[in-house]
Amino acid sequence: MVAQAISGAIRYDIHLDPDKDRWRSDASWKTNAVALIILAQLRRGPVVARST
């Protein structure tokens, strides 16, 4: 969350629920796109775990 705070890309929403007499806060942000690894690339690397 620190990286998002530095970039200033955080949205905060604060809501009052009068029926339950409490406040709720939400924070949301977007992350940068990450390059996907295809299955063939993973199969070339070392095996970390294997199911039986």
LOLO-191723 format. One line per field, with one value per residue: x, y, z of N, C-alpha, C, O in turn; residue number from 1. Coordinates in nm, 2 decimals, m for minus. Layout:
<recs>
nc1 <- [X/...]
nc2 <- [Y/...]
nc3 <- [Z/...]
cac1 <- [X/...]
cac2 <- [Y/...]
cac3 <- [Z/...]
cc1 <- [X/...]
cc2 <- [Y/...]
cc3 <- [Z/...]
oc1 <- [X/...]
oc2 <- [Y/...]
oc3 <- [Z/...]
romi <- [NUM/...]
</recs>
This chain:
<recs>
nc1 <- [0.08/0.21/0.35/0.14/0.05/0.26/0.25/0.01/m0.23/m0.47/m0.80/m1.04/m1.33/m1.58/m1.84/m2.15/m2.33/m2.63/m2.82/m2.67/m2.52/m2.25/m1.94/m1.79/m1.50/m1.34/m1.06/m0.92/m0.72/m0.53/m0.32/0.00/0.03/0.13/0.36/0.26/0.34/0.39/0.27/0.46/0.70/0.72/0.75/1.01/1.17/1.32/1.17/0.95/0.75/0.57/0.27/0.12]
nc2 <- [m0.12/0.11/0.18/0.26/0.48/0.65/0.71/0.83/0.71/0.62/0.54/0.65/0.55/0.63/0.51/0.54/0.33/0.35/0.17/m0.02/0.14/0.22/0.30/0.24/0.19/0.20/0.12/0.15/0.06/0.07/m0.17/m0.20/m0.34/m0.68/m0.89/m1.19/m1.53/m1.80/m2.14/m2.31/m2.18/m2.21/m2.48/m2.53/m2.45/m2.52/m2.77/m2.70/m2.81/m3.11/m3.28/m3.59]
nc3 <- [0.00/0.04/m0.19/m0.35/m0.21/m0.24/m0.51/m0.51/m0.59/m0.45/m0.36/m0.13/0.05/0.27/0.47/0.64/0.83/0.94/1.05/1.19/1.34/1.28/1.13/0.80/0.62/0.30/0.09/m0.23/m0.51/m0.82/m0.97/m1.14/m1.47/m1.51/m1.67/m1.81/m1.75/m1.96/m1.98/m2.10/m2.06/m1.78/m1.76/m1.85/m1.64/m1.31/m1.10/m0.84/m0.68/m0.69/m0.77/m0.67]
cac1 <- [0.00/0.30/0.37/0.02/0.04/0.36/0.20/m0.12/m0.34/m0.56/m0.93/m1.09/m1.47/m1.63/m1.98/m2.21/m2.44/m2.71/m2.89/m2.58/m2.45/m2.11/m1.87/m1.71/m1.41/m1.28/m0.96/m0.90/m0.62/m0.50/m0.18/0.06/0.02/0.24/0.38/0.22/0.43/0.31/0.30/0.58/0.82/0.73/0.80/1.15/1.24/1.32/1.04/0.94/0.67/0.50/0.16/0.13]
cac2 <- [0.00/0.23/0.22/0.33/0.61/0.74/0.75/0.90/0.64/0.54/0.60/0.61/0.57/0.62/0.50/0.53/0.23/0.39/0.06/m0.09/0.25/0.21/0.35/0.15/0.26/0.11/0.17/0.08/0.11/m0.02/m0.21/m0.20/m0.47/m0.77/m0.98/m1.32/m1.64/m1.91/m2.27/m2.37/m2.12/m2.27/m2.62/m2.53/m2.42/m2.62/m2.81/m2.66/m2.91/m3.20/m3.36/m3.73]
cac3 <- [0.00/0.05/m0.33/m0.40/m0.14/m0.30/m0.64/m0.50/m0.66/m0.36/m0.34/0.00/0.06/0.40/0.47/0.77/0.83/1.05/1.12/1.28/1.41/1.27/1.00/0.73/0.52/0.20/0.01/m0.35/m0.60/m0.93/m0.98/m1.27/m1.54/m1.50/m1.79/m1.78/m1.79/m2.02/m1.92/m2.16/m1.99/m1.65/m1.77/m1.87/m1.52/m1.21/m1.03/m0.70/m0.61/m0.78/m0.71/m0.71]
cc1 <- [0.09/0.33/0.26/0.01/0.14/0.31/0.07/m0.24/m0.43/m0.69/m0.99/m1.24/m1.51/m1.78/m2.03/m2.33/m2.53/m2.79/m2.80/m2.50/m2.30/m2.06/m1.80/m1.62/m1.35/m1.17/m0.94/m0.79/m0.60/m0.35/m0.13/0.04/0.15/0.24/0.34/0.33/0.35/0.36/0.43/0.71/0.83/0.79/0.95/1.23/1.25/1.19/1.05/0.86/0.60/0.39/0.17/m0.01]
cc2 <- [0.13/0.28/0.30/0.47/0.70/0.79/0.83/0.84/0.56/0.62/0.55/0.64/0.54/0.62/0.48/0.43/0.27/0.28/m0.01/0.01/0.23/0.26/0.24/0.23/0.16/0.19/0.09/0.14/0.02/m0.05/m0.21/m0.34/m0.55/m0.86/m1.12/m1.42/m1.75/m2.04/m2.33/m2.31/m2.18/m2.41/m2.63/m2.51/m2.53/m2.65/m2.77/m2.77/m2.99/m3.28/m3.50/m3.79]
cc3 <- [0.00/m0.09/m0.38/m0.33/m0.20/m0.43/m0.63/m0.56/m0.57/m0.36/m0.21/0.00/0.21/0.40/0.61/0.75/0.96/1.12/1.22/1.36/1.41/1.13/0.94/0.63/0.43/0.13/m0.11/m0.43/m0.72/m0.92/m1.12/m1.34/m1.52/m1.62/m1.74/m1.83/m1.84/m1.97/m1.98/m2.10/m1.85/m1.65/m1.79/m1.74/m1.42/m1.15/m0.89/m0.62/m0.72/m0.71/m0.75/m0.75]
oc1 <- [0.04/0.33/0.28/m0.03/0.11/0.34/0.03/m0.34/m0.47/m0.69/m0.98/m1.28/m1.47/m1.84/m1.97/m2.41/m2.50/m2.81/m2.85/m2.42/m2.24/m2.14/m1.74/m1.67/m1.32/m1.18/m0.94/m0.77/m0.65/m0.27/m0.21/0.04/0.26/0.14/0.40/0.39/0.25/0.47/0.50/0.81/0.95/0.86/1.01/1.35/1.19/1.10/1.14/0.90/0.58/0.42/0.22/m0.02]
oc2 <- [0.23/0.40/0.40/0.57/0.82/0.91/0.90/0.91/0.45/0.74/0.43/0.75/0.44/0.71/0.42/0.45/0.22/0.29/m0.06/m0.03/0.24/0.27/0.15/0.32/0.04/0.31/m0.03/0.27/m0.09/0.02/m0.21/m0.44/m0.49/m0.92/m1.17/m1.40/m1.79/m2.05/m2.40/m2.38/m2.21/m2.45/m2.73/m2.54/m2.64/m2.56/m2.81/m2.81/m2.95/m3.34/m3.53/m3.90]
oc3 <- [m0.04/m0.12/m0.45/m0.40/m0.21/m0.46/m0.73/m0.59/m0.61/m0.35/m0.18/m0.05/0.26/0.35/0.70/0.66/1.07/1.25/1.32/1.45/1.51/1.04/1.00/0.57/0.46/0.11/m0.10/m0.42/m0.71/m0.88/m1.22/m1.27/m1.52/m1.66/m1.64/m1.93/m1.78/m1.92/m1.90/m2.08/m1.81/m1.56/m1.76/m1.74/m1.45/m1.14/m0.82/m0.51/m0.83/m0.61/m0.86/m0.78]
romi <- [1/2/3/4/5/6/7/8/9/10/11/12/13/14/15/16/17/18/19/20/21/22/23/24/25/26/27/28/29/30/31/32/33/34/35/36/37/38/39/40/41/42/43/44/45/46/47/48/49/50/51/52]
</recs>
